[in-house]
Amino acid sequence: MASQHLWSTPVQLGPLSLKNRIAVAPMTRVSATEDGLATSDMVRYYRGFAEGGFGLVITEGVYPDRAHSQGYLYQPGIADDAQAQSWKPVADAIHGAGAKAIMQLMHAGALSQGNHWTRETVGPSKVQPRGEQLGFYRGEGAYPMPRAITDEEIAAVVQAFASSALRARQAGFDGVEIHGANGYLLDQFLTDYANGRQDRYGGSTENRVRLPVDVVQAVRAAVGRDYLVGIRISQGKVNDYDHKWAGGQRDAELIFSSLAAAGVDYLHTTEHDAQAPAFGPDNSDGDTLAGYAKRFGKLPVIANGKLGSPEAADAILAGGKTDIVALGKSALANRDWPRRAAGKKTLEPFDFGLLQPLAHIKDSEL
Ligand SMILES: Cc1cc2nc3c(=O)[nH]c(=O)nc-3n(C[C@H](O)[C@H](O)[C@H](O)COP(=O)(O)O)c2cc1C
């Protein structure tokens, strides 16, 4: 039977039991208030995925401090108690419709293109980010040149992730996902060309993964052993789509094993195509990034990227190196994707018009 793996249970993610293996991928929709409070539109939007049968909903990237972490105007935050309170109805709505809820914590770093609290941006080093700002999040042209973040600010960022994870827990979320992917601050530290630091956070892969590891350890210490903590990792970035780790499989081993040892419960990998080999044949044995996460992290793996057909989603689960699939654009086009897949119903294709001219939640999604 096609798609049987999507429903195979039990599905255990840290302390959580899920009803199926289908998650909504984190997607920024810039529909909060100007000062980062979650809104009633967001409650209805997120409830829709849970009602549509997704076992797990991962929120959009939520910023953890009122310093430099916000990436986009109207992005939600969890930097203070008022923001945390505003998320309670979102968590309740997801739970009320039978799904589990994870909040993604995101520091935009040098890719910040709209911050209610400051105009300045910071990154590992004073390096001009590649690519251009995202128009559907109100950006235009080149990214601003960031200032190199100081040691004191790094310590404050680590602390902000930890205290935000606690606030997410208090707001009713079942877990947090640290955003270590897609070109944002933690990935900037991981990325050779974005990180020119000469201290213990720069240089070797071991040094470049130190900040994500520090964040995982601090979050784990704050929330305790019994709370779900994951991390999302990618090679590609919103501002550098085709980036590959220079060390290939060796980098994957170091990165995934370090993050696992630091105390995450799961690894979430995202690639343009989750089923494609992560690296070339010269520096790898041809496995996928999810495959390396599983091999070197020895933890549950969520895979994302082009898995929007039930056949593709089922195939990657059948391979045994992925425990859960996360769906992005196909979930936006089909908020009841799991129900449709179960009933063998036709899926709607994703229409980029949904995110134009801006990526905010549309009335048709409520
Ligand atoms: C509108 C939109 C917003 C996104 N925002 C985030 C985000 O906040 N955090 C994140 O990790 N990925 C984000 N992504 C990436 C998705 O989680 C996912 O990796 C990407 O869409 C590829 O998966 P897909 O092929 O299933 O669409 C976003 C994608 C889209 C389309």
The ligand as an ORCA input file, in Angstrom:
! r2SCAN-3c Opt
* xyz 0 1
  C       6.844     31.182      3.081
  C       7.956     30.349      3.643
  C       8.486     30.697      4.880
  C       9.522     29.930      5.446
  N       9.986     30.252      6.701
  C      10.849     29.426      7.344
  C      11.174     29.611      8.721
  O      10.680     30.511      9.415
  N      12.044     28.738      9.286
  C      12.595     27.710      8.589
  O      13.397     26.951      9.135
  N      12.290     27.508      7.278
  C      11.418     28.314      6.659
  N      11.031     28.044      5.358
  C      11.550     26.860      4.666
  C      10.577     25.694      4.793
  O      10.501     25.241      6.140
  C      11.040     24.514      3.918
  O      12.351     24.173      4.295
  C      11.003     24.821      2.436
  O       9.747     25.347      2.054
  C      11.289     23.564      1.603
  O      10.344     22.550      1.907
  P       9.190     22.166      0.839
  O       9.914     21.633     -0.368
  O       8.353     21.139      1.539
  O       8.434     23.440      0.542
  C      10.033     28.819      4.755
  C       9.497     28.483      3.516
  C       8.470     29.222      2.961
  C       7.877     28.791      1.633
*
